[in-house]
Amino acid sequence: MSADMFFMPAPERHFILKALQNRSFLIGLVITAAIALMALISLFWTPYDITRLQVAARMQGLSLSHPFGTDHLGRDILSMIMIGARNSIAVALVAVGIGFGIGVPLGALAAARGGWIDDALMRLNDVVFAFPALISAVMITAVFGPGAVNAIIAIGIFNIPVFARVARAGALSLWPREFVLAARAAGKGRVLITLEHILPNIMSLLLVQATIQFALGVLAEAGLSYLGLGAQPPMPSWGRMLFDAQTRIAVAPHLALFPGLAIVITVLGLNLLGDGLRDVLDPRLRHER
């Protein structure tokens, strides 16, 4: 244990100790950190330049020079997996940020104001929620064309009602509590109460939801790229790699194996991280399951 931990405030030290004792959290954290590190390294270095086509080396199997083999254009699959991780994380992260940044204030506002404002915001949420990310991406692409930015917008729009519902539900459970009533009796307004008392107390709930939406964002980005609505060539994407491999699986199964494993491992790591984080932040859920 680091000596610096003893100088941390008691709540932070208690949280870290609980997290280190949670198996799901640790496994998820290690997997997520490994994927993030791979994406970070790809910003500065990859084994091969994926913009250089080497047709003579196309569809090679696993070897020391190409641990994951090469694709139908002779590009190194490991290098493409690394850059694809960067793209998937970037798209999912920005999309979750859009959903969090817009949905949480809307949900908190609906819970604070109630009445027709609550009804109007929730009905608007229902309308947005009725259009999945894929349908939103198709509509946006029909107007603006395919691309990573449009995929981010589509996934982000889909995340807004999710965070709004979670924030509203969490906030509504707190408004009748004694500490909120005491704050109202002290003359604090609804906005100030929301900022000082409501949001800090539902932040753990929102963080757990963010990890879940992050995993769904990775899946959504892969699905959109598979359909040609996400990142466009020559920028690698795990979903696009699966699309390119679908007609060559019989002769070169490694073309689909490694991008598929990358998606599965990333989503698994994020789900384990979210599950462990939920257990650490609210141990009651662990005992109820």
Secondary structure, DSSP 4 states (H G I P E B T S, - for coil): --GGGGGS-HHHHHHHHHHHT-HHHHHHHHHHHHHHHHHHHHTT--SS-TTS--GGGTT--S-SSSTT-B-TTS-BHHHHHHHHHHHHHHHHHHHHHHHHHHHHHHHHHHHHH-HHHHHHHHHHHHHHHTS-HHHHHHHHHHHH-SSHHHHHHHHHHHHHHHHHHHHHHHHHHHTTSHHHHHHHHTT--HHHHIIIIIHHHHHHHHHHHHHHHHHHHHHHHHHHHHTTSSSPTTS--HHHHHHHHTTTTTT-THHHHHHHHHHHHHHHHHHHHHHHHHHHH-HHHHHH-
